[in-house]
Amino acid sequence: MDSTPQIELQYAPVKELAGQQLEYTAVILYLVNLYRLRELLLSMSYLYNNVKMQPWPILFMYSDDLDDTSKRTEFTLRLYDFLGGGQDVRWFMDRIEWIRLDWELPDTISHDKSVVEPVFGDSWPGYHQMCAFFASQIFDHPRLKDVTYYMRLDTDSYIFKPLCYDPVDLFHQHNRSYAYRARTTDPDWVTVGLWDLVDDYARKDAVVERRLRTNGWVWAADRDREQMGHHDFPTYYNNFEIVKLDAFRRSDVRAWLDEIMRVPERIYKYRWGDAPIRYATVSMFFDLDTDVEEYCGMRYWHNGIHGTECSCTEQKRSAQTRSPTWFSYISII
């Protein structure tokens, strides 16, 4: 009987319990595809065993490669067995929702890769659509309309040691708008024009200019327009992140993100990633000392272990201060 559990993934009452008792709501969010389900098993296993938290919904967002219901059902049964079965596993899996994403290329972007000539051609257009989604489109997704926070994990995100705190509750208690695990950089060949756009935007907006200065923003090449574009761009390695959604729906933040999306080639040709865009956005519109936290107490793996480390209990007790400047971190690509 345990091998064929009756799990009503979309309508489980357990998903409503936390929101009824707390002053906020949250979701755990994965972007999944057919060819990465095996690593998702391990990520979900670590989440189940190592992260004790409120029973928030776990969203599996997918595209057309998982339209076949049987593939999703097969994965659900494999996950149930992988986690060991039983009532606790059923309750955990009752939180899962499958959310279909309808991704389309912008009207001005050809469907012919030879016409677009993307710099990241081997992963076009799927990777670029993912970047556009997490950089901007996610804040308008109807499933997240009334959600306070989302916690993102990738299918190969592994919280491989037990965590001494509820990551979302800690975020709420510390009154943050953004949390991350590590800073990295993206190379110049996938951020063509991004330094210049941040420079242009800051010169036109005194508030943004002042915020960057207060946050200790370091301009590449001393802000030399001739040289900036030859340097790597700082990123939040946002395969793990926690986001306060309303903070990124503010009119000033939206105007900046809309400006990026106004020229689709920035993402769909030059492959500006959501990671450097997130870093620029947070640095331009948030206070790094009070709004942002590095989850240094989390033992986390994604293509290696990155970021600074601290005691989990120490992070739980106190708010974090700003990390060192971006240029001390490695490039991932």
KAMOCOR-V598965 format. One record per pair of residues at least 6 apart in sequence whose C-alpha atoms are under 7 Angstrom apart, sorted by the first residue. I is the first residue (numbers start at 1). GAP is how many residues later the second one is. D is the distance in whole Angstrom. If there is no record, write none. Layout:
BEGIN
I,GAP,D + I,GAP,D
END
This chain:
BEGIN
2,83,6 + 2,84,7 + 3,78,7 + 4,73,7 + 7,83,7 + 7,87,6 + 8,86,6 + 9,84,7 + 9,85,5 + 9,86,6 + 9,87,5 + 9,88,6 + 10,86,7 + 10,87,5 + 12,82,5 + 12,83,7 + 14,41,7 + 14,81,7 + 15,40,6 + 15,41,6 + 15,42,6 + 15,80,6 + 18,36,6 + 18,37,6 + 18,38,7 + 19,6,5 + 24,124,6 + 25,122,5 + 25,123,5 + 25,124,6 + 26,30,6 + 26,121,6 + 26,122,6 + 26,123,5 + 26,124,5 + 27,29,5 + 27,30,5 + 27,31,6 + 27,32,7 + 27,122,7 + 27,123,5 + 27,124,6 + 28,28,7 + 28,29,6 + 28,30,5 + 28,31,6 + 28,122,6 + 28,123,5 + 28,124,6 + 29,29,6 + 29,30,5 + 29,31,6 + 29,121,7 + 29,122,6 + 29,123,5 + 29,124,6 + 30,29,6 + 30,30,5 + 30,31,6 + 30,122,6 + 30,123,5 + 30,124,6 + 30,125,7 + 31,29,6 + 31,30,5 + 31,31,6 + 31,123,7 + 32,28,6 + 32,29,6 + 32,30,5 + 32,123,7 + 33,29,6 + 33,32,7 + 33,33,7 + 34,31,6 + 34,32,6 + 36,119,7 + 39,116,6 + 39,117,6 + 40,115,5 + 40,116,6 + 41,38,6 + 43,112,6 + 43,113,6 + 43,114,6 + 43,115,5 + 45,38,6 + 46,112,6 + 46,113,6 + 46,114,6 + 47,112,7 + 50,109,7 + 50,111,6 + 50,112,4 + 50,113,6 + 51,111,6 + 51,112,6 + 51,115,7 + 52,114,6 + 53,113,5 + 55,40,7 + 56,39,7 + 57,38,5 + 57,39,6 + 57,40,7 + 58,37,6 + 58,38,5 + 58,39,6 + 59,37,6 + 59,38,5 + 59,39,6 + 59,40,7 + 60,37,6 + 60,38,5 + 60,39,6 + 61,37,6 + 61,38,5 + 61,39,6 + 61,40,6 + 62,37,6 + 62,38,5 + 62,39,6 + 63,37,6 + 63,38,5 + 63,39,7 + 66,6,7 + 80,9,7 + 83,6,7 + 103,26,7 + 106,158,7 + 110,6,6 + 116,153,6 + 117,152,7 + 118,150,7 + 118,151,4 + 118,152,6 + 119,150,6 + 119,151,6 + 119,152,7 + 120,151,6 + 128,139,6 + 128,140,5 + 128,143,6 + 131,142,5 + 131,143,5 + 132,135,7 + 132,142,7 + 134,140,6 + 135,139,4 + 135,142,6 + 135,143,7 + 136,121,6 + 139,106,7 + 139,110,7 + 148,96,6 + 148,97,6 + 149,93,7 + 149,94,5 + 149,95,5 + 149,96,6 + 150,92,6 + 150,93,6 + 150,94,7 + 151,90,6 + 151,91,4 + 151,92,7 + 152,87,7 + 152,88,5 + 152,89,5 + 152,90,6 + 153,86,6 + 153,87,5 + 154,85,5 + 156,146,6 + 157,82,7 + 157,144,6 + 157,145,5 + 158,142,6 + 158,143,5 + 158,144,7 + 159,140,6 + 159,141,4 + 159,142,7 + 160,139,6 + 160,140,6 + 161,138,6 + 163,135,6 + 164,148,6 + 164,149,7 + 165,151,7 + 170,146,7 + 174,145,6 + 176,114,7 + 176,115,5 + 176,116,6 + 177,66,6 + 177,67,5 + 177,70,6 + 177,114,5 + 177,115,6 + 178,64,6 + 178,65,5 + 178,66,6 + 178,113,6 + 178,114,5 + 178,115,7 + 179,62,5 + 179,63,5 + 179,64,7 + 179,113,6 + 179,114,5 + 179,115,6 + 179,116,7 + 180,56,7 + 180,58,6 + 180,60,6 + 180,61,5 + 180,62,7 + 180,113,7 + 180,114,5 + 180,115,6 + 181,59,6 + 181,113,5 + 181,114,5 + 181,115,6 + 181,126,6 + 182,54,6 + 182,55,5 + 182,112,7 + 182,124,6 + 182,125,4 + 183,52,6 + 183,53,5 + 183,54,5 + 183,124,6 + 183,143,7 + 183,146,6 + 184,50,6 + 184,51,5 + 184,52,6 + 184,53,6 + 184,145,5 + 184,146,5 + 184,147,6 + 184,148,7 + 185,47,6 + 185,48,5 + 185,49,4 + 185,50,5 + 185,144,7 + 185,145,6 + 185,146,4 + 185,147,7 + 186,46,6 + 186,47,5 + 186,48,6 + 186,49,7 + 186,90,7 + 186,145,6 + 186,146,7 + 186,147,6 + 187,45,4 + 187,46,6 + 187,144,7 + 188,41,6 + 188,42,6 + 188,43,5 + 188,44,5 + 188,45,7 + 190,80,6 + 190,81,5 + 190,82,6 + 191,42,7 + 191,79,7 + 191,80,7 + 191,81,5 + 192,37,6 + 192,78,6 + 193,36,7 + 195,33,6 + 195,34,6 + 196,29,7 + 202,6,5 + 202,7,5 + 203,6,7 + 208,76,5 + 208,77,7 + 211,73,6 + 211,74,7 + 212,71,6 + 212,72,5 + 215,68,7 + 215,72,7 + 215,73,6 + 220,8,5 + 220,11,6 + 221,6,6 + 221,7,5 + 233,43,7 + 234,42,6 + 234,45,7 + 234,92,6 + 235,40,5 + 235,41,4 + 235,44,5 + 236,39,5 + 236,40,7 + 236,42,7 + 236,43,5 + 237,38,6 + 238,37,6 + 248,6,7 + 253,32,7 + 266,6,6 + 267,6,7 + 288,34,6 + 289,32,6 + 289,33,6 + 293,27,6 + 294,26,7 + 296,12,6 + 296,13,5 + 296,14,5 + 297,12,6 + 297,13,5 + 297,14,5 + 297,15,4 + 297,18,6 + 298,14,7
END
